[in-house]
Amino acid sequence: MEKPDAQPSSAARRRSRVRRRGLLLFGVLVGATVAMSEGTYIYDVPVTSVDQQRLLSVSELVSDQRVLEIASAGSVPVSLDHLRGRDADQTLVRVGYMID
């Protein structure tokens, strides 16, 4: 049994912060991404217009069709299948990209 004056775990503090403010400061709940993608475990990462222009320039320079496809699509699908066994209402995910 937990002592009443014991400090809550970091996960409990994070969950209460999320509930209290209605914001996700450290990521997006897996359940929210599944709901947005209509039941699939795919998260579409939007590519900014600045990065789209960079990718278009690069694809022209190196004649890379895949880079051109990414720039033209405006988003990149990222699979979250590896999170299927996790609690979707408690698991947070952060997804991003970097252009080297």
C-alpha positions as CSV (number, residue, x, y, z in Angstrom):
1,M,0.0,0.0,0.0
2,E,1.3,3.4,-1.0
3,K,1.9,6.0,1.8
4,P,-0.3,9.1,1.5
5,D,2.7,11.5,1.6
6,A,4.7,9.5,-1.1
7,Q,5.5,11.3,-4.3
8,P,3.7,10.0,-7.4
9,S,5.8,8.3,-10.1
10,S,6.8,10.4,-13.1
11,A,4.4,8.5,-15.3
12,A,1.5,9.3,-12.9
13,R,2.5,13.0,-12.9
14,R,2.7,13.0,-16.7
15,R,-0.8,11.4,-16.9
16,S,-2.3,13.9,-14.4
17,R,-0.7,16.8,-16.2
18,V,-2.1,15.6,-19.5
19,R,-5.6,15.2,-18.0
20,R,-5.5,18.5,-16.2
21,R,-4.4,20.6,-19.0
22,G,-5.9,18.6,-21.9
23,L,-2.5,18.9,-23.7
24,L,0.1,16.4,-24.6
25,L,3.4,18.0,-23.7
26,F,5.6,14.9,-24.4
27,G,3.9,13.3,-27.4
28,V,0.6,12.0,-28.7
29,L,-1.4,9.2,-27.2
30,V,-1.2,6.1,-29.4
31,G,-5.0,5.8,-29.1
32,A,-5.4,9.3,-30.6
33,T,-3.2,8.5,-33.6
34,V,-5.1,5.3,-34.2
35,A,-8.4,7.2,-34.0
36,M,-7.1,9.9,-36.4
37,S,-6.0,7.2,-38.9
38,E,-9.3,5.4,-38.8
39,G,-8.1,2.4,-36.9
40,T,-4.8,1.8,-38.5
41,Y,-1.5,2.1,-36.6
42,I,-0.1,4.6,-39.1
43,Y,0.9,8.2,-38.3
44,D,1.3,10.6,-41.2
45,V,4.1,13.0,-40.4
46,P,3.5,16.3,-42.3
47,V,6.4,17.7,-44.2
48,T,6.6,21.5,-43.9
49,S,6.5,23.6,-47.1
50,V,10.1,24.8,-46.5
51,D,11.3,21.2,-46.3
52,Q,9.2,20.2,-49.4
53,Q,11.1,22.9,-51.4
54,R,14.4,21.5,-50.1
55,L,13.4,18.0,-51.0
56,L,12.3,19.1,-54.5
57,S,15.7,20.8,-55.0
58,V,17.6,17.7,-53.8
59,S,15.5,15.3,-55.9
60,E,16.3,17.4,-59.0
61,L,20.0,17.5,-58.2
62,V,20.4,13.8,-57.6
63,S,17.6,12.5,-59.8
64,D,16.1,10.6,-56.9
65,Q,12.5,9.6,-57.6
66,R,11.7,8.5,-54.0
67,V,12.8,11.9,-52.6
68,L,10.5,13.5,-55.2
69,E,7.6,11.3,-54.1
70,I,8.1,12.3,-50.5
71,A,8.2,16.0,-51.4
72,S,5.1,15.8,-53.6
73,A,3.1,13.8,-51.0
74,G,3.5,16.4,-48.2
75,S,3.6,13.7,-45.5
76,V,5.4,10.5,-44.6
77,P,3.6,7.5,-43.2
78,V,5.2,6.0,-40.1
79,S,4.1,2.6,-38.9
80,L,3.2,2.3,-35.2
81,D,2.5,-1.5,-35.4
82,H,5.2,-2.2,-32.9
83,L,3.0,-0.5,-30.3
84,R,-0.1,-2.7,-30.8
85,G,0.4,-4.5,-27.5
86,R,0.7,-1.4,-25.4
87,D,-2.1,0.5,-23.6
88,A,-3.2,3.0,-26.3
89,D,-4.7,5.3,-23.7
90,Q,-1.4,5.5,-21.7
91,T,1.4,5.2,-24.3
92,L,2.7,8.4,-25.7
93,V,4.6,8.6,-29.0
94,R,6.7,11.3,-30.6
95,V,7.4,11.2,-34.3
96,G,9.5,13.6,-36.3
97,Y,12.0,13.8,-39.1
98,M,15.3,15.3,-39.9
99,I,16.8,16.1,-43.3
100,D,20.6,15.5,-43.5
